[in-house]
């Protein structure tokens, strides 16, 4: 069944007038910073990990999202966290 040309035009105009709304999100992450013993090349030493991983986890977000990161430091000294790369 063929659609009338005027219906196609009406649908196209409706899509242009009412674009799909894209909502931003608030994304929550929790970083537990702990020391973990790691063995590399027959040598074991403690390293600082985030949630038991080194390097730390990947944060996923889209444009206009808000990212909230709660960092809980379980090591005995201060630390700083910096971010690498945006894809």
C-alpha positions in Angstrom: 0.0 0.0 0.0 1.5 3.3 -1.1 1.5 6.3 1.2 0.2 9.5 -0.2 2.9 12.1 -1.0 1.3 14.7 1.3 1.4 12.3 4.2 5.2 11.8 3.7 5.7 15.6 3.7 3.6 16.0 6.8 5.6 13.3 8.6 8.9 14.9 7.5 7.8 18.3 8.8 6.6 16.8 12.1 10.0 15.3 12.6 11.7 18.6 11.9 9.5 20.5 14.2 9.6 18.1 17.1 13.2 16.7 17.3 13.8 13.8 19.7 14.9 15.2 23.0 18.2 14.1 24.4 18.5 14.3 28.1 21.7 14.7 30.0 22.4 12.4 33.0 24.2 12.6 36.3 26.6 9.7 36.4 27.9 8.6 39.8 31.2 6.8 40.4 32.9 5.7 43.6 36.7 5.3 43.8 38.1 3.2 46.7 41.8 3.9 46.6 43.8 1.1 48.3 47.3 -0.4 48.2 47.5 -3.8 46.5 50.5 -6.1 46.3 51.4 -6.7 42.7 54.1 -9.1 41.3 55.8 -8.1 38.1 59.1 -9.5 36.8 59.5 -11.7 40.0 59.3 -8.6 42.2 56.4 -7.9 44.5 55.6 -4.4 45.7 52.5 -2.5 46.8 50.9 -0.1 44.3 48.0 2.3 44.6 44.9 1.0 42.9 41.4 2.4 42.3 38.8 -0.2 43.0 41.5 -2.9 43.0 42.6 -2.0 39.4 45.6 -0.4 37.9 45.2 1.7 35.8 41.9 2.8 37.3 38.4 2.4 35.8 37.2 4.0 32.6 34.5 6.7 33.1 31.7 6.7 30.5 29.8 9.8 29.8 28.2 11.8 26.9 28.3 15.4 26.1 26.5 17.6 28.7 26.5 14.8 31.3 27.5 15.6 34.9 30.0 13.3 36.5 30.2 12.9 40.3 33.2 11.0 41.6 33.4 10.1 45.3 37.0 9.2 46.2 37.6 7.3 49.4 41.3 7.3 50.3 42.4 4.2 52.2 46.1 4.7 51.9 48.2 6.5 54.5 49.3 9.4 52.4 47.6 12.1 50.2 47.1 11.5 46.6 45.9 13.3 43.5 43.9 11.9 40.6 44.3 13.2 37.0 42.5 12.2 33.9 43.9 10.9 30.6 42.2 11.4 27.2 38.7 11.9 25.9 37.3 9.8 23.2 
